């Protein structure tokens, strides 16, 4: 294109795919897909064995029995829904906010189990229940670090929810050009 001349697409306000998404959009896409994958990996084993999910929630010894049962049954469903929303890029910001809040709860739960000397498998990806104290003490820092990393990805999507290949873009329009 010669200097001073514009194309029909530019005059009509249409932008090319690469113009619509900057580097931050691509980082967001990776964040969205990683979080979706984690939610799927966490929800499917729990959905297959909901009783184990309840045992894992009860292992933290925070909630009364009845509430732990409800959380144990509902958590895998919420995780699956969040995974689907993030995979599709639909309602990305609300899904990221809820993901971040859940990660904060998970971090607090693991930290309190560690501080109280509980020896439990976090139950994050199915399973749960008691394990050896040495194994628990070795796992807790890694579980917390993982969840902090996932919290950072969720925070990115709260800040920059529009990403390539999302239904948000199709339904709610293209994001503004980012000044990267």
Secondary structure, DSSP 8 states (H G I E B T S, - for coil): --TT---HHHHTT---HHHH--HHHHHHHHHHHHHHHHHHHHHHHHHH-HHHHHHHHHHT--S-HHHHHHHHHHHHHHHHHHHHHHHHTSSHHHHHHHHHHHHHHHHHHHHHHHHTT--EE--TTS--EE--HHHHHHHHHHHHHHHHHHHHHHHHHHH----TT-HHHHHH--------
